[in-house]
Amino acid sequence: MPENELLEFIALHFADKVRIINPKARLGILTLWSRIDFVEAQLEKMGIDLHPANSKIAVIGNLYGNGLPHLLRNLLYNPQIRDLIICGANRSGSCEELTAFFEHGVEQIVSLGETVTRVKGTKRILDNLIQPGLFAEKPRLVAAGELNDQESRDKLYKHIQSFAPADPLSSQRIEIELPQVEVTHYPSEPRGCTIIADSPLAGWRELIFRLHRFGHLAHLRKGDRQELQNVKVVVTQPRDDEAELEKYGFSVAELQQYQKDMLIAAKPSDHSYTYGNRIREYFGFDSLDKFAHRLRNNPQDRDCYLALWDSGSDIESGDSPCLVSIFFRVYDEQLTLCACYRTHNALDAWLKNVYGLIETQRIVAEKVGIETGPLTVISHSISIDPSKYDLAERVAKSKSFSVNMDPNGQFMFSVDHDAGEIIAQHISNEGFLLHEYRSAKAERIQHEIARDCAVSDINHALYLGRQLAKAEICLKTGETYEES
């Protein structure tokens, strides 16, 4: 018996997420975005042998999210796995990324000013420690399809039944450590972050900046995450950002396709849930139609609220919705939408989800006959994967200086030498005088402005501090005050 036949499959990464069938077998199955138990059930229906002592299948595992670096490391550590069958829902192009890694290799590119490693022909960024050349031979990949039709199931069945393993060229296990990322954070209140942005992409950039700078490292079962809690992002003008999306690796076409797919009512058999099913079918009615009808009859209706979370089944399911509620409200003659997420992947999912919500809001607004207004997204737990911290860092560093109008209004300063007072006039952005603060002491005006919550923008507050200090000096010296 060749020595390499003694190798048994050992998962270096996500050992609790993969299903080991026969550790001495030579065939691996990737289910992409489909659940492992769904594919396993299909195999059982076909009569495929899944007994640990006899099965031709060594392991079944998913491939979605940022799992490619971990999959490749598991394969290097188990060179006896020369053959992989790819089946299940290919929602994010992970099948193409895996194939391209072995067929085309990787390349060094400049992204946001830094050199990174990318799988050729794709947008997938990898750490530079994993290279195709490390494999003595590339795995043989067979794509069987999504298993929702008889043709793909037959293809899978025939391939497994006819499978005869070939001896690998190497029996040497190779272990490549994942890059060690030192994650630090600046002091802040990590449970009360609010972001106001005029577009989805601007909101996403600021969100990544806040997570990169203030997020706390959380040790979850699925791995470490840089996390903030109860983050609220208000997008004042929900719209497409087509001109800038490509710069950050987002595809306009993919986002537009997600807008369509997110609201499909029918639930595929290989999914535990879909947002479209929960919104439009799961509870016995289409909530978008129902809410539009209610708001047409009563624009001040405050009951257009849907909880997507089903406590009777979701708590124990292990695969439950991240989007847990939506609330439609006509406010200032516009249709607003507030969506709450239980957990949120900031880098990969947040912007995609926002685009889906924009379409959801637009559908209801058109049915009501009203303009869309601001979109609010609340994320109870939002995080970034430290394995992708380099991307988060590049996005954070791309943040540039900008001056924004404070939604709480502006200030005009003057000095009344006769009265011996500094005058600070609080003016709305429409030009109305809201309040006039007068005192001989800049500190007194400072405290009164803070008490009244008259300032909401940090940059504006710093500017006010400079003007108050200058006005107080002019009051003492008798100089003429000029705002600058």
C-alpha positions in Angstrom: 0.0 0.0 0.0 1.5 3.4 -1.0 2.4 5.5 1.9 0.3 8.4 0.7 -2.9 6.3 1.0 -2.5 6.4 4.8 -3.3 10.1 4.8 -6.6 11.0 6.4 -8.4 14.2 5.8 -7.8 16.8 8.6 -9.3 20.3 8.4 -6.9 23.0 9.5 -9.7 25.6 9.1 -13.4 25.6 9.7 -13.2 22.0 11.1 -16.6 22.6 12.8 -18.2 23.8 9.5 -17.2 21.0 7.1 -18.8 17.5 7.1 -16.2 14.7 7.1 -17.7 11.6 5.6 -14.8 9.1 5.1 -11.5 10.7 6.2 -9.6 8.1 4.2 -11.4 8.8 0.9 -10.1 11.0 -1.9 -13.0 13.0 -3.2 -14.2 16.4 -1.9 -17.5 18.1 -2.6 -18.0 21.9 -2.5 -21.5 23.1 -2.1 -20.8 26.8 -2.7 -23.7 28.8 -1.2 -26.0 25.8 -0.7 -26.4 24.2 2.7 -24.3 21.1 3.4 -27.3 19.3 4.7 -29.3 20.0 1.6 -26.6 18.5 -0.6 -26.1 15.6 1.7 -29.9 14.9 1.6 -29.7 14.9 -2.2 -26.8 12.4 -2.1 -28.8 10.1 0.1 -31.8 10.2 -2.2 -29.5 9.2 -5.1 -28.3 6.2 -3.1 -24.7 7.5 -2.8 -22.8 5.6 -0.1 -22.2 8.0 2.8 -21.0 5.3 5.3 -17.7 6.5 6.9 -16.0 3.2 6.2 -16.9 2.9 2.5 -17.8 6.2 1.0 -15.8 7.6 -1.8 -16.4 11.1 -0.4 -13.9 12.5 2.1 -15.5 15.8 3.0 -18.4 18.1 2.1 -18.0 21.9 2.7 -19.4 25.3 1.6 -17.4 27.9 -0.3 -18.8 31.4 0.2 -17.9 34.7 1.8 -14.1 34.9 2.2 -13.5 31.2 2.5 -11.2 30.7 -0.5 -7.9 31.2 1.4 -9.0 28.7 4.0 -10.1 26.1 1.4 -6.8 26.3 -0.4 -4.9 25.8 2.8 -7.0 22.8 3.7 -6.2 21.3 0.2 -2.5 21.9 0.7 -2.6 20.1 4.0 -4.5 17.2 2.4 -2.7 16.4 -0.9 -4.6 13.1 -1.2 -7.7 15.2 -2.2 -7.0 15.5 -6.0 -10.6 15.7 -7.1 -13.3 18.2 -6.2 -17.0 18.2 -7.3 -18.5 21.7 -7.3 -22.3 21.8 -6.9 -24.9 24.0 -5.3 -25.9 27.7 -5.7 -23.1 29.8 -7.1 -24.3 33.1 -5.7 -21.0 35.1 -5.6 -18.8 33.7 -8.3 -16.8 31.6 -5.9 -16.8 28.7 -8.4 -15.2 30.9 -11.0 -12.7 32.3 -8.5 -11.5 28.8 -7.5 -11.2 27.6 -11.1 -9.3 30.8 -12.1 -6.9 30.4 -9.2 -5.6 27.1 -10.7 -6.1 27.8 -14.4 -4.8 31.4 -14.5 -3.0 32.0 -11.3 -2.6 35.3 -9.4 -1.2 38.7 -10.1 0.0 41.7 -8.3 -2.2 44.8 -8.8 -2.4 48.3 -7.3 -5.7 48.8 -5.4 -6.4 52.1 -3.6 -2.7 52.9 -3.7 -1.4 49.6 -2.4 0.0 46.5 -4.0 -2.2 43.4 -3.4 -2.5 39.9 -4.8 -5.6 39.1 -7.0 -6.8 35.9 -8.7 -6.4 36.6 -12.4 -9.6 37.3 -14.3 -11.6 38.0 -11.1 -11.9 40.6 -8.3 -10.9 38.2 -5.5 -8.1 39.5 -3.4 -6.0 36.9 -1.5 -3.1 37.1 0.9 0.3 36.8 -0.8 1.2 33.6 1.1 -0.9 31.3 -0.9 0.2 30.6 -4.5 -0.8 28.1 -7.2 2.9 26.9 -7.4 2.7 25.4 -3.9 0.4 22.7 -5.3 2.3 19.6 -6.6 -0.6 19.2 -9.0 -3.8 21.2 -9.4 -7.0 19.5 -8.3 -9.3 18.2 -10.9 -12.5 20.2 -10.7 -15.9 19.1 -12.0 -18.9 21.5 -11.9 -22.2 19.5 -11.5 -24.6 22.4 -11.2 -27.1 23.6 -8.6 -28.9 20.2 -8.1 -32.3 21.7 -8.6 -32.7 19.8 -11.9 -32.4 16.2 -12.9 -29.6 16.8 -15.3 -27.3 18.2 -12.6 -28.2 15.5 -10.2 -27.5 12.8 -12.8 -24.1 14.4 -13.5 -23.2 14.4 -9.9 -24.4 10.8 -9.4 -22.5 9.5 -12.4 -19.3 11.2 -11.5 -19.3 9.9 -7.9 -20.2 6.3 -9.0 -17.5 6.2 -11.7 -14.9 7.9 -9.5 -11.6 6.1 -9.1 -8.9 7.9 -7.2 -5.5 8.4 -8.6 -2.4 8.5 -6.5 -1.3 12.0 -5.8 2.2 13.1 -6.9 3.0 14.1 -3.3 2.0 12.9 0.1 3.7 15.8 1.8 1.4 17.9 3.9 2.0 21.7 3.5 0.8 24.0 6.2 0.6 27.7 5.4 -0.3 30.0 8.3 -3.0 32.6 7.8 -1.5 36.1 7.9 -1.3 37.4 11.4 -3.1 40.7 11.6 -2.6 43.1 14.5 -5.9 44.8 15.0 -6.0 47.9 17.3 -8.7 50.4 17.9 -9.0 54.0 19.0 -11.1 54.8 22.1 -14.8 55.5 21.5 -18.3 54.5 22.5 -18.6 51.4 20.3 -22.3 51.0 20.7 -23.6 54.4 19.5 -22.1 55.2 16.1 -24.3 57.3 13.7 -23.4 58.2 10.2 -25.2 60.6 7.9 -24.2 60.4 4.2 -25.7 61.7 1.0 -25.2 58.4 -0.9 -24.8 54.6 -0.3 -21.2 54.5 -1.3 -20.3 57.6 0.9 -22.1 55.8 3.8 -20.2 52.6 3.2 -16.8 54.4 3.1 -17.5 56.1 6.4 -18.8 52.9 7.9 -15.5 51.0 7.0 -13.5 53.9 8.4 -15.4 53.8 11.7 -15.0 50.0 12.0 -11.3 50.2 11.1 -10.6 52.9 13.6 -13.0 52.1 16.5 -14.1 48.5 16.1 -13.4 46.1 18.9 -11.9 42.6 18.3 -14.5 40.0 19.0 -13.6 36.3 19.2 -16.6 34.5 17.7 -17.0 30.7 17.0 -16.7 31.4 13.3 -13.5 33.4 13.8 -12.3 36.8 14.9 -14.2 39.9 13.8 -13.6 43.7 14.2 -17.0 44.7 15.5 -19.2 47.7 16.4 -22.7 47.5 17.8 -25.9 49.4 17.0 -24.5 51.4 14.1 -27.0 53.6 12.3 -26.3 54.9 8.8 -28.7 57.4 7.3 -28.5 57.7 3.5 -30.2 61.0 2.8 -30.4 60.4 -1.0 -30.7 56.7 -1.8 -29.4 56.4 -5.3 -26.9 54.6 -7.5 -23.2 55.5 -7.3 -22.2 54.0 -10.6 -19.3 56.4 -11.3 -17.4 55.4 -8.1 -18.5 51.8 -7.5 -15.9 50.1 -9.8 -13.1 51.9 -7.9 -13.9 49.9 -4.8 -14.4 46.6 -6.6 -18.2 46.7 -6.8 -20.0 45.7 -10.0 -23.0 47.8 -11.0 -24.5 44.8 -12.8 -24.1 42.5 -9.8 -25.7 45.1 -7.5 -28.6 45.6 -9.9 -29.1 41.8 -10.2 -29.1 41.6 -6.4 -31.9 44.2 -6.3 -34.0 41.9 -8.5 -33.0 38.6 -6.7 -33.6 40.0 -3.2 -37.3 40.4 -3.6 -38.2 37.1 -5.3 -41.0 35.6 -3.2 -40.3 31.9 -3.9 -37.7 30.2 -1.7 -35.3 27.8 -3.4 -35.2 24.3 -1.9 -31.6 24.6 -0.9 -32.1 27.7 1.3 -33.4 28.0 4.8 -34.8 31.5 4.1 -34.6 34.4 1.6 -35.4 38.0 2.3 -37.9 38.0 -0.6 -39.7 35.0 0.8 -40.0 36.6 4.3 -41.1 39.9 2.9 -43.5 38.7 0.2 -44.8 35.2 1.0 -43.7 33.6 4.3 -46.3 35.3 6.5 -49.1 34.7 4.1 -49.1 38.1 2.4 -47.0 40.4 0.3 -46.0 43.1 2.8 -44.9 45.6 0.0 -48.4 45.5 -1.5 -50.1 45.6 2.0 -48.0 48.6 3.2 -48.6 50.5 -0.1 -52.3 50.0 0.3 -52.3 51.2 3.9 -50.2 54.2 3.1 -52.4 55.2 0.2 -55.4 55.2 2.5 -53.6 56.8 5.4 -50.2 58.5 4.7 -49.7 58.9 8.5 -50.0 55.1 9.1 -47.3 54.0 11.6 -48.0 50.3 11.5 -46.2 49.5 8.2 -43.7 47.4 10.1 -42.6 43.8 9.3 -40.5 41.6 11.5 -38.7 39.1 9.2 -37.4 37.2 12.3 -39.5 34.2 13.2 -38.6 33.4 16.8 -40.4 30.1 16.6 -37.8 28.7 14.1 -34.9 31.1 13.7 -33.3 31.0 17.1 -32.4 27.3 16.9 -31.9 27.0 13.1 -28.3 28.0 12.8 -29.1 29.7 9.5 -31.4 32.6 10.1 -32.0 36.0 8.6 -29.6 38.9 9.1 -32.3 41.4 8.1 -34.8 41.3 10.9 -37.2 44.2 10.3 -38.3 46.9 7.9 -40.4 50.0 8.7 -42.0 52.3 6.1 -43.1 55.7 7.1 -44.2 58.8 5.2 -42.3 61.7 6.8 -42.0 65.2 5.5 -44.0 64.1 2.4 -41.5 61.4 1.5 -41.4 57.7 1.9 -38.7 56.7 4.4 -37.5 53.2 5.2 -35.7 52.0 8.3 -34.2 48.5 8.1 -32.6 46.6 11.1 -30.0 43.9 10.7 -29.2 41.4 13.4 -25.6 40.9 12.1 -23.9 42.5 9.2 -20.8 41.9 7.1 -19.6 45.4 6.4 -17.1 44.9 3.6 -19.0 42.5 1.4 -22.7 42.6 2.3 -23.7 46.1 3.6 -23.6 48.0 0.3 -25.3 45.1 -1.5 -28.0 45.1 1.1 -28.5 48.8 0.8 -29.0 48.5 -2.9 -31.6 45.9 -2.3 -33.4 48.2 0.2 -33.3 51.0 -2.3 -35.3 48.9 -4.7 -37.7 47.8 -1.9 -38.3 51.4 -1.0 -38.8 52.4 -4.6 -41.4 49.7 -5.2 -43.5 50.8 -2.3 -43.1 54.5 -3.2 -44.3 54.0 -6.7 -47.3 52.0 -5.6 -48.2 54.8 -3.1 -47.4 57.6 -5.6 -44.8 59.4 -3.5 -41.1 60.3 -3.7 -38.6 58.3 -1.8 -36.8 59.9 1.2 -33.9 59.0 3.4 -33.0 55.3 4.0 -31.8 54.3 7.5 -29.9 51.1 8.2 -29.4 49.9 11.7 -26.9 47.1 12.3 -27.0 45.6 15.8 -23.7 43.8 15.2 -21.6 44.9 12.2 -18.0 43.7 11.6 -15.2 43.1 9.3 -13.1 39.9 9.0 -9.5 40.5 10.0 -8.4 38.3 7.1 -9.6 41.2 4.9 -8.3 43.9 7.2 -5.9 45.0 4.4 -8.9 46.0 2.2 -10.6 47.8 5.1 -7.4 49.7 5.8 -7.1 50.8 2.2 -10.7 52.0 2.2 -10.2 53.8 5.5 -7.0 55.5 4.2 -8.9 56.7 1.1 -11.1 58.9 3.2 -10.4 62.5 2.2 -11.1 65.8 3.9 -14.5 67.3 3.2 -16.6 70.2 4.5 -20.3 69.3 5.0 -23.1 71.6 5.9 -24.2 70.9 9.6 -27.8 69.8 9.4 -28.3 71.6 12.8 -27.6 74.9 11.2 -24.8 77.5 10.9 -23.4 80.3 13.0 -22.5 84.0 12.4 -20.3 85.8 14.9 -19.8 89.4 15.8 -18.6 91.5 18.7 -20.6 94.3 20.3 -18.0 96.5 21.9 -20.5 98.9 23.4 -22.3 96.1 25.3 -19.1 94.2 25.9 -20.5 91.0 24.5 -19.7 88.3 21.9 -22.7 87.6 19.7 -23.3 84.2 18.1 -26.3 83.9 15.8 -27.6 80.4 15.2 -29.1 80.3 11.6 -30.9 77.5 9.9 -29.6 76.3 6.5 -32.6 78.0 5.0 -31.5 81.3 6.4 -33.8 81.7 9.4 -32.5 83.1 12.7 -33.0 80.4 15.3 -31.4 81.9 18.4 -28.9 84.5 19.4 -26.3 83.8 22.1 -24.7 86.8 23.9 -22.0 86.8 26.6 -18.7 88.5 27.5 -17.3 85.0 27.9 -16.7 82.6 25.0 -16.9 79.7 27.4 -20.5 80.6 28.4 -21.6 80.6 24.8 -19.8 77.3 24.2 -21.7 75.6 27.0 -25.0 77.1 25.9 -24.5 75.9 22.3 -23.7 72.4 23.6 -26.7 72.4 25.9 -29.0 73.2 23.0 -27.4 70.5 20.7 -27.1 73.3 18.2 -24.0 71.6 16.6 -23.9 68.1 15.2 -20.8 68.1 13.1 -17.4 67.8 14.7 -15.6 69.9 12.1 -18.2 72.6 12.5 -17.7 72.5 16.3 -14.0 73.0 16.0 -14.6 75.9 13.7 -16.9 77.5 16.2 -14.2 77.1 18.9 -11.8 79.0 16.8 -14.3 81.8 16.1 -15.3 82.1 19.8 -11.7 82.3 20.9 -10.9 85.0 18.3 -14.0 87.0 19.1 -13.1 87.0 22.9 -9.6 88.3 22.1 -11.1 91.1 19.9 -13.5 92.0 22.7 -10.6 92.3 25.2 -8.3 94.2 22.8 -10.8 96.4 21.1 -9.9 95.1 17.7 -12.4 94.7 14.9 -13.6 91.1 14.6 -13.6 89.5 11.2 -14.9 86.0 10.8 -12.4 83.7 9.0 
